[in-house]
Amino acid sequence: MYLYLKALHIIFVVTWFAGLFYMPRFFIYNTEAGDKPEPEKAIIRNQLYTMMKRLWYIITWPSAIITLVLGLTVMVMGGWDRLLTDPAGKWLLIKLCFVLLLFAYHWSLHRLFKQEERGEFRYSSGQLRGWNEVSTLLLFAIVFVATVKQTMSWLYGTLGLVGLGILLMMAIKWYKRKRERAGEPTSNANTK
């Protein structure tokens, strides 16, 4: 039974991340729709809101809850919880800290969803693109800590995450310049 629950836990982690990766894209498209004339703007935003609502409440939230429940179940059934106070279990404690950060990120997306639902667009598409990459960094951190456990060099792990973050930010800036050269709008902060 343990292995089946562990497999289900991994499957729901994947579906949760699918929502965490895609929801900010909807925020970006919704923000950029503000540059469109009416009625195109209203049509796009209504369609995006329908898609956002379905993704958030039918896939992302249930996956987050099931991931949490199965993760705790697998941890207790596998005896992993006893490692938390053991020096050999330091990796698990660090992984759980990253998971807490992931839940904080999830809540931040929920807050953004509620703002956009009310018609509040406080961030530019560029800022949202940057925020979109937080889930990528957390995914890398969680997978590496869970996979390499205590053999991981914390120095190289930290440098790797910082390097990945820098590469992602450079890619965002490159994409913005590419869009500006093509004459596409790249920012739409504080619009209603």
Backbone bond lengths (Angstrom), bond angles and torsions (degrees), N, CA, C in turn:
res aa  C-N    CA-C-N  psi(-1)  N-CA   C-N-CA  omega(-1)  CA-C   N-CA-C  phi
1 M - - - 1.453 - - 1.532 111.30 -
2 Y 1.336 115.96 -37.29 1.466 121.02 -178.58 1.520 111.60 -55.99
3 L 1.338 117.29 -47.78 1.465 120.33 -177.34 1.521 112.09 -66.31
4 Y 1.330 117.42 -34.01 1.468 120.40 176.82 1.529 110.76 -66.02
5 L 1.320 115.40 -42.84 1.463 119.37 177.99 1.527 111.34 -65.69
6 K 1.336 115.71 -38.35 1.467 119.77 178.15 1.527 110.49 -64.56
7 A 1.340 116.94 -41.30 1.470 120.78 177.61 1.531 110.22 -62.96
8 L 1.320 117.12 -43.47 1.474 120.25 178.24 1.526 110.87 -63.81
9 H 1.330 116.30 -39.00 1.467 120.01 176.97 1.536 110.14 -58.07
10 I 1.312 117.41 -47.29 1.469 121.12 -179.52 1.527 110.70 -63.66
11 I 1.330 117.46 -41.38 1.468 121.02 178.89 1.527 110.50 -60.53
12 F 1.333 117.21 -44.48 1.466 119.08 -179.31 1.522 112.53 -73.47
13 V 1.328 118.16 -26.15 1.465 120.05 171.24 1.531 108.86 -61.88
14 V 1.331 116.29 -43.16 1.469 120.82 -179.55 1.527 110.58 -63.62
15 T 1.332 117.80 -45.76 1.465 118.94 -178.96 1.530 111.04 -68.37
16 W 1.327 117.08 -33.81 1.467 120.24 175.95 1.524 110.17 -62.85
17 F 1.327 115.95 -47.02 1.463 119.08 179.25 1.523 111.73 -63.96
18 A 1.324 117.72 -33.49 1.466 119.69 176.74 1.529 109.32 -57.18
19 G 1.327 116.41 -44.89 1.460 120.12 177.75 1.519 112.52 -66.46
20 L 1.335 116.39 -41.01 1.467 119.96 -179.99 1.522 111.97 -66.95
21 F 1.326 116.77 -31.63 1.465 120.00 177.56 1.528 111.25 -75.14
22 Y 1.321 117.13 -37.82 1.458 119.23 -171.25 1.521 113.85 -89.80
23 M 1.317 118.37 -30.42 1.466 119.89 -177.39 1.533 112.64 -57.64
24 P 1.327 119.66 -45.36 1.468 118.55 177.78 1.540 112.69 -61.89
25 R 1.332 116.91 -29.29 1.474 118.76 175.72 1.528 110.35 -61.71
26 F 1.334 115.74 -41.21 1.468 119.15 176.21 1.518 110.71 -62.17
27 F 1.339 117.75 -39.61 1.463 120.57 177.91 1.531 110.39 -60.81
28 I 1.320 115.65 -42.60 1.465 120.62 179.53 1.529 110.28 -62.47
29 Y 1.331 116.85 -49.01 1.468 120.24 -179.15 1.522 110.85 -63.45
30 N 1.330 116.63 -38.20 1.452 120.88 179.73 1.529 110.55 -66.06
31 T 1.318 116.67 -40.98 1.462 121.14 177.40 1.524 110.24 -64.37
32 E 1.324 116.81 -45.53 1.462 120.27 -179.08 1.525 112.59 -68.81
33 A 1.330 117.67 -23.08 1.469 120.65 176.20 1.526 110.52 -63.82
34 G 1.337 117.62 -21.55 1.458 121.49 177.50 1.511 113.32 -61.96
35 D 1.332 117.92 -19.28 1.464 121.82 178.16 1.527 112.19 -83.59
36 K 1.309 117.34 -8.01 1.466 121.52 -177.67 1.523 109.83 -84.96
37 P 1.332 117.00 151.17 1.470 119.71 175.62 1.535 110.03 -76.04
38 E 1.330 115.27 158.66 1.472 119.84 173.27 1.525 107.44 -74.50
39 P 1.283 121.48 147.16 1.457 129.35 4.01 1.524 113.04 -88.62
40 E 1.368 116.73 -1.04 1.474 119.83 -178.45 1.522 111.64 -56.75
41 K 1.340 116.58 -42.92 1.462 121.23 -179.96 1.528 110.69 -57.86
42 A 1.321 117.16 -48.73 1.469 121.04 -178.38 1.526 111.29 -64.50
43 I 1.312 117.47 -39.82 1.471 121.20 -179.84 1.526 110.17 -63.92
44 I 1.337 116.20 -47.57 1.472 120.71 -179.82 1.520 110.48 -62.34
45 R 1.323 116.87 -47.84 1.464 120.04 -177.59 1.525 111.88 -64.82
46 N 1.323 118.15 -37.60 1.465 120.01 177.06 1.527 110.92 -64.06
47 Q 1.328 116.85 -42.85 1.466 119.96 178.81 1.524 111.37 -66.28
48 L 1.327 116.32 -43.31 1.462 119.70 178.53 1.519 111.38 -63.37
49 Y 1.328 117.19 -40.01 1.454 119.33 179.65 1.528 110.65 -61.89
50 T 1.318 117.16 -41.96 1.465 120.76 177.95 1.528 110.27 -60.57
51 M 1.323 116.88 -44.66 1.467 121.25 179.91 1.528 111.37 -66.51
52 M 1.339 116.18 -42.14 1.459 120.83 179.68 1.526 110.58 -61.59
53 K 1.320 115.66 -46.16 1.464 120.93 -178.32 1.523 110.49 -60.58
54 R 1.311 117.63 -44.12 1.463 120.87 179.58 1.525 111.31 -66.01
55 L 1.318 116.92 -46.10 1.465 120.02 179.60 1.523 110.79 -60.85
56 W 1.327 116.05 -44.93 1.459 120.70 -173.74 1.518 112.38 -70.38
57 Y 1.333 117.06 -47.38 1.465 120.15 -173.29 1.525 114.50 -91.76
58 I 1.321 118.16 -20.57 1.465 119.70 -178.01 1.533 111.83 -100.11
59 I 1.335 117.33 -29.20 1.464 120.03 -177.86 1.529 112.48 -113.85
60 T 1.322 117.28 -56.06 1.463 120.52 -169.41 1.526 113.16 -68.88
61 W 1.320 117.85 -53.82 1.464 119.83 -179.30 1.525 112.34 -61.69
62 P 1.354 119.24 -50.55 1.472 117.75 178.54 1.527 112.76 -58.64
63 S 1.338 116.80 -39.32 1.470 119.88 179.22 1.520 111.49 -63.84
64 A 1.329 117.40 -39.49 1.471 120.93 178.52 1.525 110.72 -63.04
65 I 1.309 116.45 -44.21 1.466 120.48 -178.31 1.529 110.60 -67.74
66 I 1.333 116.46 -45.30 1.471 119.77 180.00 1.529 110.48 -65.38
67 T 1.330 117.08 -38.54 1.469 121.13 176.12 1.526 110.44 -58.50
68 L 1.316 116.50 -45.61 1.464 120.91 -179.62 1.527 111.24 -62.95
69 V 1.327 116.32 -49.35 1.468 120.44 -178.06 1.530 110.57 -62.43
70 L 1.341 116.66 -48.12 1.468 119.45 -179.69 1.524 111.84 -67.10
71 G 1.325 116.90 -36.78 1.464 120.06 178.78 1.517 111.83 -61.86
72 L 1.325 116.42 -46.09 1.465 119.89 178.28 1.530 110.85 -65.49
73 T 1.335 116.55 -39.47 1.470 120.50 178.98 1.521 110.92 -62.90
74 V 1.327 117.07 -47.08 1.464 122.01 179.93 1.531 110.07 -63.85
75 M 1.325 116.41 -39.36 1.459 119.96 -179.70 1.530 110.51 -62.40
76 V 1.320 117.24 -44.43 1.464 120.56 -179.22 1.531 110.66 -72.57
77 M 1.332 117.50 -46.11 1.476 120.39 -178.97 1.528 111.97 -62.10
78 G 1.334 116.18 -35.77 1.455 120.72 -179.24 1.516 113.71 -84.83
79 G 1.325 117.26 -3.16 1.456 120.48 -179.19 1.518 113.39 75.73
80 W 1.321 116.65 12.11 1.466 119.92 -178.82 1.521 111.52 -67.08
81 D 1.323 116.65 -28.17 1.458 119.81 -178.58 1.531 111.93 -62.31
82 R 1.329 117.06 -27.53 1.472 120.47 178.91 1.535 111.31 -72.21
83 L 1.316 116.84 -18.34 1.467 120.67 179.38 1.523 112.62 -76.95
84 L 1.323 117.38 -17.80 1.461 120.05 -173.99 1.523 113.51 -58.24
85 T 1.313 117.63 -32.49 1.470 120.86 -179.56 1.522 112.50 -96.90
86 D 1.309 116.85 -1.33 1.467 122.35 -178.80 1.532 109.15 -94.26
87 P 1.332 119.15 141.35 1.466 119.95 177.93 1.532 113.18 -56.35
88 A 1.323 117.62 -31.73 1.470 120.53 178.97 1.528 111.79 -71.08
89 G 1.311 116.83 -14.44 1.466 120.44 -179.15 1.512 113.74 -98.62
90 K 1.335 116.39 11.50 1.467 119.89 179.17 1.527 111.20 -56.52
91 W 1.339 116.74 -35.81 1.466 120.73 179.32 1.528 111.04 -60.66
92 L 1.340 117.32 -38.16 1.462 121.00 -179.30 1.523 110.60 -67.92
93 L 1.305 116.76 -40.43 1.460 120.85 177.75 1.536 110.13 -62.47
94 I 1.326 116.15 -42.41 1.468 120.39 178.80 1.524 110.05 -65.85
95 K 1.334 117.13 -41.97 1.474 120.70 177.74 1.524 110.04 -59.83
96 L 1.332 116.96 -44.54 1.461 120.32 -179.73 1.532 111.45 -64.60
97 C 1.323 117.32 -32.41 1.476 120.18 174.80 1.525 110.29 -64.59
98 F 1.323 117.36 -42.09 1.465 120.46 176.38 1.532 110.85 -65.13
99 V 1.324 116.95 -36.59 1.469 120.26 177.54 1.526 109.84 -65.05
100 L 1.331 118.02 -39.50 1.468 120.34 175.18 1.523 111.06 -61.43
101 L 1.326 116.28 -40.41 1.474 119.55 175.74 1.525 110.63 -63.06
102 L 1.326 116.43 -36.59 1.460 120.10 178.10 1.526 111.09 -64.60
103 F 1.327 117.21 -41.01 1.466 119.79 176.43 1.531 110.73 -66.04
104 A 1.326 117.89 -36.39 1.469 120.53 175.52 1.527 109.93 -62.95
105 Y 1.317 116.41 -41.44 1.472 120.94 176.57 1.532 110.05 -62.08
106 H 1.332 116.74 -43.44 1.465 121.75 177.26 1.530 109.86 -55.83
107 W 1.331 116.86 -46.63 1.461 120.57 179.70 1.523 111.18 -64.34
108 S 1.319 117.43 -35.53 1.470 119.37 178.15 1.527 110.26 -65.02
109 L 1.330 116.93 -36.97 1.469 119.69 176.57 1.529 110.50 -67.89
110 H 1.319 116.56 -35.66 1.462 119.60 177.68 1.531 109.91 -62.98
111 R 1.337 115.35 -41.61 1.465 120.10 178.08 1.525 110.72 -62.62
112 L 1.339 117.00 -43.62 1.465 120.79 177.54 1.531 111.27 -62.90
113 F 1.325 116.30 -39.97 1.461 120.79 178.22 1.523 110.19 -60.38
114 K 1.318 116.76 -46.61 1.463 120.71 179.80 1.531 111.44 -63.96
115 Q 1.334 117.68 -37.32 1.468 120.51 177.00 1.526 110.59 -63.07
116 E 1.318 116.13 -48.34 1.463 118.92 -179.16 1.516 111.06 -66.71
117 E 1.319 116.61 -32.23 1.459 120.92 176.75 1.536 110.24 -61.31
118 R 1.335 116.76 -34.29 1.466 122.29 178.12 1.531 112.14 -84.76
119 G 1.339 117.30 -0.75 1.457 120.42 -178.86 1.515 113.83 84.67
120 E 1.323 117.09 17.18 1.464 121.69 178.56 1.526 109.08 -97.69
121 F 1.319 115.49 121.93 1.462 121.05 179.91 1.525 107.03 -122.42
122 R 1.327 115.73 92.13 1.461 121.91 -172.71 1.526 113.90 -91.33
123 Y 1.328 117.21 -12.95 1.461 120.19 -173.01 1.517 110.28 -124.06
124 S 1.316 115.58 148.17 1.460 120.78 176.58 1.524 109.52 -75.23
125 S 1.318 115.20 164.07 1.466 118.13 177.52 1.526 110.37 -64.24
126 G 1.322 117.78 -31.29 1.469 121.19 176.95 1.522 111.95 -65.65
127 Q 1.329 116.38 -43.42 1.461 119.89 177.75 1.527 110.32 -63.56
128 L 1.312 116.77 -40.54 1.466 120.76 179.12 1.529 111.13 -66.70
129 R 1.334 116.82 -35.18 1.473 119.56 176.32 1.524 110.15 -62.66
130 G 1.303 117.09 -41.17 1.465 120.36 177.01 1.518 111.64 -64.24
131 W 1.337 116.34 -43.82 1.465 120.34 179.97 1.520 110.61 -65.38
132 N 1.316 116.86 -30.62 1.464 122.38 178.84 1.529 111.33 -59.71
133 E 1.321 118.07 -28.28 1.462 121.39 -175.32 1.529 113.57 -82.80
134 V 1.330 117.04 -9.45 1.468 119.66 178.91 1.528 110.71 -59.78
135 S 1.334 116.19 -41.80 1.471 119.00 -179.76 1.532 111.20 -64.07
136 T 1.317 117.08 -33.41 1.468 120.52 177.67 1.525 110.36 -64.38
137 L 1.324 116.31 -45.85 1.466 120.23 178.98 1.526 111.39 -62.60
138 L 1.328 116.76 -41.85 1.462 119.85 179.26 1.526 111.25 -67.38
139 L 1.317 117.37 -37.38 1.470 120.20 176.83 1.521 110.38 -60.53
140 F 1.326 116.97 -48.61 1.463 120.76 178.72 1.524 110.52 -57.91
141 A 1.333 116.48 -46.89 1.464 120.18 -177.83 1.524 111.27 -61.54
142 I 1.320 117.43 -48.06 1.465 121.35 -177.23 1.524 111.08 -64.28
143 V 1.320 117.14 -45.88 1.471 119.84 -177.92 1.516 110.83 -65.65
144 F 1.322 117.72 -43.38 1.459 119.19 -179.58 1.524 111.78 -65.84
145 V 1.321 117.73 -43.49 1.462 119.60 179.58 1.528 110.42 -63.54
146 A 1.336 117.39 -43.38 1.465 120.71 -178.49 1.522 112.34 -69.48
147 T 1.327 117.46 -27.91 1.455 120.95 -176.08 1.524 112.55 -86.63
148 V 1.316 116.50 -49.90 1.469 118.63 -174.81 1.522 112.98 -91.21
149 K 1.305 117.46 -12.07 1.464 125.12 175.23 1.527 112.33 47.14
150 Q 1.320 117.49 -127.26 1.459 119.60 -173.51 1.523 114.08 -78.46
151 T 1.341 118.66 -5.19 1.468 119.13 178.47 1.525 111.64 -83.26
152 M 1.323 116.36 -5.54 1.461 120.01 -176.66 1.523 111.12 -76.11
153 S 1.305 114.89 138.09 1.453 120.46 173.17 1.525 107.33 -83.71
154 W 1.319 117.21 120.76 1.465 120.34 -178.04 1.517 110.99 -67.12
155 L 1.315 117.08 -30.93 1.455 119.99 177.57 1.527 110.03 -64.69
156 Y 1.336 116.78 -50.91 1.464 120.04 -179.33 1.526 111.65 -68.40
157 G 1.315 116.76 -34.07 1.459 120.10 176.89 1.521 111.59 -63.24
158 T 1.323 115.99 -45.26 1.466 120.90 179.10 1.525 110.58 -66.10
159 L 1.328 116.02 -45.56 1.467 119.64 178.36 1.533 111.05 -61.80
160 G 1.333 116.25 -38.38 1.467 120.28 178.11 1.522 111.99 -63.12
161 L 1.346 116.78 -43.40 1.471 119.98 178.41 1.524 111.51 -65.91
162 V 1.329 116.88 -42.30 1.468 119.96 177.69 1.524 109.66 -63.04
163 G 1.324 116.75 -44.00 1.466 120.43 178.20 1.515 112.26 -61.21
164 L 1.326 116.51 -43.01 1.465 120.31 177.58 1.526 110.23 -62.34
165 G 1.331 116.74 -42.89 1.466 120.65 177.68 1.514 111.98 -59.66
166 I 1.324 116.54 -42.90 1.467 120.73 178.72 1.534 110.36 -64.12
167 L 1.331 116.46 -43.92 1.470 119.49 177.86 1.527 112.10 -61.00
168 L 1.323 116.78 -41.93 1.465 120.11 179.01 1.523 111.36 -64.12
169 M 1.332 117.29 -42.16 1.470 120.14 178.89 1.533 111.16 -66.58
170 M 1.334 116.72 -37.38 1.466 119.77 176.57 1.530 110.30 -64.29
171 A 1.319 116.48 -39.77 1.469 120.27 178.83 1.526 110.83 -64.67
172 I 1.325 117.28 -38.54 1.471 120.80 177.82 1.518 110.55 -64.24
173 K 1.331 116.59 -44.28 1.475 120.02 178.81 1.532 111.36 -64.62
174 W 1.320 116.63 -40.81 1.463 120.41 177.74 1.533 110.55 -61.30
175 Y 1.329 116.31 -43.99 1.459 120.74 -179.43 1.529 110.90 -65.01
176 K 1.324 116.85 -37.80 1.468 120.39 178.04 1.523 110.21 -63.34
177 R 1.336 116.90 -45.19 1.476 119.85 178.55 1.523 110.88 -62.41
178 K 1.316 116.93 -40.29 1.463 121.49 178.66 1.532 110.55 -61.39
179 R 1.326 116.72 -43.14 1.466 120.66 179.36 1.519 111.09 -67.86
180 E 1.334 117.08 -38.07 1.470 120.16 178.71 1.519 110.68 -64.12
181 R 1.335 117.21 -40.61 1.472 120.38 177.85 1.528 111.49 -64.98
182 A 1.339 116.05 -30.98 1.468 120.44 179.69 1.530 111.50 -83.11
183 G 1.344 117.22 -3.75 1.458 121.04 178.46 1.520 114.32 81.33
184 E 1.336 117.43 17.07 1.466 120.53 178.34 1.528 109.30 -87.72
185 P 1.336 117.13 149.13 1.469 118.93 175.20 1.527 109.71 -68.23
186 T 1.336 115.81 142.91 1.454 119.32 -177.79 1.516 113.67 -122.07
187 S 1.301 117.64 -8.41 1.464 119.48 -178.41 1.502 109.74 -150.25
188 N 1.336 114.79 147.91 1.450 120.24 179.57 1.521 108.61 -156.47
189 A 1.310 117.03 62.86 1.462 120.31 -175.56 1.523 111.46 -80.22
190 N 1.303 114.15 147.73 1.461 122.39 171.86 1.515 114.62 56.75
191 T 1.304 117.28 40.59 1.465 119.83 176.87 1.508 109.73 -105.52
192 K 1.303 115.68 155.32 1.479 120.90 178.06 1.491 109.28 -116.32
